[in-house]
Amino acid sequence: MKYQFKGKNIQVTDSLKEYIEKRLNKLNKYFYNEPEAIVTLIVEKERQRIEVTMPLNGFILRGEEESTDMYTSVDLVVDKLEKQIAKYKARFDKKRKVSIKDLPTGSTEFELNEDEPVVVKTKRFDFKPMPVEEAIMQMNLLGHNFFVFLNDQTEKINVVYRRKHGNFGLIEPEV
């Protein structure tokens, strides 16, 4: 696995890097190709948070955990990522007729624009045509409440979102 480490208010030491690599290498058994992991470590007062993002050819596997100890946060995020993979592995197999191991790795651009007072973060990514069900699965993998995607039936940009009562909503543009 390839690693990219970022630290906010923390010095990413070699021992911490080694521990994170050792724990994340546990996920290698799910992939044929060597995935890239973008690891961000953040310390704010007594909270120590880790964010792990793994772009996988149109899918983004993401986990975020927080505790009072960075090593505990690392353990929690690895467990969370492994549960996500296990939960969605059957869906990957069923929908794509391939294993999650067959998904080639890709890259996603992450830009942080600190000069603009309104725009805090800009993300750019390629839209891959997908059905609504796959967009919902991707939204759940990311742990977000919404997901923007290119609908494979209408060939228009759509948004799926989680409603308060647990179901999902779909926003379709009308021109």
HELIX and SHEET records of a PDB file:
HELIX    1   1 ASP A   14  LEU A   24  1                                  11    
HELIX    2   2 ASN A   25  TYR A   30  5                                   6    
HELIX    3   3 MET A   70  ARG A   96  1                                  27    
HELIX    4   4 ILE A  100  ASP A  102  5                                   3    
HELIX    5   5 VAL A  132  LEU A  142  1                                  11    
SHEET    1   A 4 LYS A   2  LYS A   8  0                                        
SHEET    2   A 4 GLU A  36  GLU A  44  1                                        
SHEET    3   A 4 ARG A  47  LEU A  56 -1                                        
SHEET    4   A 4 PHE A  59  SER A  67 -1                                        
SHEET    1   B 2 GLU A 109  GLU A 111  0                                        
SHEET    2   B 2 THR A 122  ARG A 124 -1                                        
SHEET    1   C 4 PRO A 129  MET A 130  0                                        
SHEET    2   C 4 PHE A 146  ASN A 151  1                                        
SHEET    3   C 4 ILE A 157  ARG A 162 -1                                        
SHEET    4   C 4 PHE A 168  ILE A 171 -1                                        
END                                                                             
